[in-house]
Amino acid sequence: MTEYWDDWQREALAAGVKAPLAKLGMEVLKTHRKNRWPSHFLGRMEDGPMMIEMCLEEPDETELLFVENLHPYDDKLIAATKKRLCFD
């Protein structure tokens, strides 16, 4: 049995999302469910289609958003991601 985040990752890849970003998106969905984040946080199953659109339309911005959601207190990782994506 697969979970919806695994299905989302396959759908994202099939839609043309690059593998590392699809993996991050899958982690956002999985972490949302496992940690029971509030419904206003990104990562509900219903957010899946919008997340794929975000990945395709603004991949760098979406990657940073996913990293910030998954690791909100990891200032070094967020700073490194911003630098790598040329947001600094």
N, C-alpha and C positions, 0 to 999 in steps of 0.2 A: 504494500500500500504506500502510495506517495502522498506527501503533504502538499498543500496548496502552494507553499513557497517553492517547492521543487518544480511543480508544474509552471509556476510563474517564471522561474529561471529558464526553463526550456522554451516557453513562449517568447521571452525577451530575446533569447539567442536567435530563435527563428525569425523574429522581427528585425534583426540586425544590430541588436545591442552587443557591444564588445563584451567578451567573456568576463574580464575583471569587474566591469560595472554591473553585469548581470549577477555575478556572485555577491557583490555588495548589496544590491537590491534584495536578493534572496535573504541575506542576513538581516536586513531591516525588517522584512516580513516575518521571519522566523523569531527574531528577538522581540518584536511587538507582541506576538502571540505568547511566547514563553514567559515574558515578564508582565503580561497583562497591562500594557501601557494604556493610558486613557484613550478614548475613541478619537479625540482631537489630535493625537499624535499620528504622524505619517507611519504607515505600515499595516493598516487594516487590509483584509482580503479585498475589500471593495476598492482600495486604492490601487490595486494591481494595474489596471489599464492606464490610469493616469501616470503611474510610475514608469511604465514602458514609454509613454509619450515623452515624459521628461527626459528619460535616458537618450532618446533619439533626437530630441530637439535641442537640448542643452546638456550634453554629456559631462562637461567639466563642472558646471554648476551643480549638477545632480550628484556627481561623485562627491563633491565637497559636502553637500547636504547629507548624503548617506553617511559619510565619515563622522560628521558632527552629530548625527542622530545616534550612531552606534557607540561613539567614544567621546561624549560631551566633555569629559574632564581630562582628556589626553591632549593637553595644549601643544606638546611637541609634535604629535601626529597631525593635528589640525594645521599647525604652522608649516610642517613639511609638505602636507598635501596642498596647501595654498601656494607654497613656493613652486612645487612641481607643476602645478596647473597655471602658474603665472598670475596669481591673484594678489601677489604682494607688490 
